[in-house]
Amino acid sequence: QVTLVESGGGSVQVGASLTLSCVTSGIRYDTYSMAWFRQAPGKEREGVASIDHEGETIYADSVKGRFTIDRDNAKKILTLQMNNLQSNDTAIYSCAAGYPYGIATFSPKGFRWWGQGTQVTVSS
């Protein structure tokens, strides 16, 4: 049984920081490509950050320099450190697991399993 469970969301003000975590089970986590996606009301789901099994990363232009994706292969936990949060970062953030030795990507077809998501709300 594959499960992805996100936590760490909340309501904060502009400029604050949050760390999101995704606890995984049921996969060979150390070999899997992983990613964080987000979806704001009325907008399409978009990739935020992705990481492959070697730790190579990609980021959306809107979060470069502010967000950091990382993986703890021993604990099988994916994290997203978010700094200097802005109002347009408000969204439901979801963790996604792809494939063994898959590349870091924002293509939804590159991921097989998704968590339920955690809400991040940033107020001015």
C-alpha positions in Angstrom: 0.0 0.0 0.0 1.5 3.3 -1.1 0.7 6.3 1.0 1.9 10.0 0.9 0.9 12.2 3.8 1.6 15.9 3.8 1.8 18.2 6.8 3.1 21.6 7.8 0.6 23.9 6.1 -1.0 26.8 7.9 -2.0 30.4 7.7 0.8 33.0 7.8 1.5 36.5 6.8 3.6 37.7 3.9 7.3 37.2 4.6 6.8 34.2 6.9 8.3 30.8 6.5 6.8 27.3 6.5 8.2 23.8 6.1 6.1 21.2 4.5 6.7 17.5 5.0 5.6 14.4 3.1 5.8 11.1 4.8 5.9 8.2 2.4 5.4 4.4 2.7 5.1 1.5 0.3 7.7 2.6 -2.2 11.5 2.3 -2.6 11.7 5.9 -1.7 15.4 6.3 -2.2 15.1 5.5 -6.0 11.9 7.5 -6.7 11.6 10.9 -8.4 9.5 13.2 -6.2 7.8 16.6 -6.5 5.7 19.2 -4.8 2.7 20.6 -6.7 0.3 23.3 -5.8 -3.2 24.4 -6.9 -4.7 27.7 -6.1 -8.5 28.4 -6.4 -9.5 28.9 -10.0 -6.0 28.0 -11.3 -4.4 24.9 -12.8 -2.2 22.7 -10.7 1.4 23.7 -11.2 4.7 22.1 -10.3 6.6 23.9 -7.6 9.8 21.8 -7.1 11.0 18.4 -8.1 13.9 16.2 -7.1 15.4 13.0 -8.5 17.0 10.1 -6.7 20.5 11.8 -6.9 19.2 15.0 -5.5 19.1 17.0 -8.7 16.3 19.6 -8.5 14.2 21.9 -10.6 12.1 24.8 -9.4 9.3 26.9 -10.8 10.6 30.4 -11.6 8.2 31.9 -9.1 9.8 30.2 -6.2 13.5 30.1 -7.1 15.6 31.5 -4.3 12.8 31.2 -1.8 11.8 27.5 -1.7 14.1 24.5 -1.2 13.1 20.8 -1.9 15.0 18.1 -0.1 14.7 14.4 0.6 15.7 12.3 3.6 16.1 8.8 2.2 16.7 7.3 5.6 13.4 8.6 7.0 11.6 8.4 3.6 10.4 12.0 4.0 10.2 14.7 1.4 10.3 18.4 2.5 9.7 21.8 1.1 11.2 24.7 2.9 9.3 27.9 2.0 10.8 31.3 2.8 9.5 34.8 2.2 6.0 33.6 1.5 3.9 35.8 -0.7 0.1 36.1 -1.2 0.2 34.2 -4.5 1.8 31.3 -2.8 -1.6 30.5 -1.3 -2.6 27.1 -2.5 -3.1 23.5 -1.6 0.3 21.8 -1.8 0.5 18.2 -2.7 3.4 15.7 -2.6 3.8 13.3 -5.6 5.9 10.2 -6.1 7.0 9.2 -9.6 9.1 6.3 -10.8 12.4 4.6 -9.8 15.2 6.6 -11.3 12.8 9.0 -12.8 13.9 12.5 -13.7 12.9 15.7 -11.8 9.9 17.0 -13.8 6.7 19.0 -13.6 4.8 16.7 -16.0 1.9 15.1 -14.1 2.3 11.9 -16.2 5.7 11.6 -14.5 4.0 10.8 -11.1 1.9 7.8 -10.1 0.9 8.6 -6.5 -0.4 11.8 -4.9 -1.0 12.9 -1.3 -4.2 14.6 -0.2 -2.5 18.0 0.2 -2.0 20.6 2.8 -3.3 24.1 2.8 -1.0 27.1 2.8 -2.6 30.5 3.2 -0.6 33.7 3.0 -2.2 36.9 4.0 -1.1 40.5 3.4 
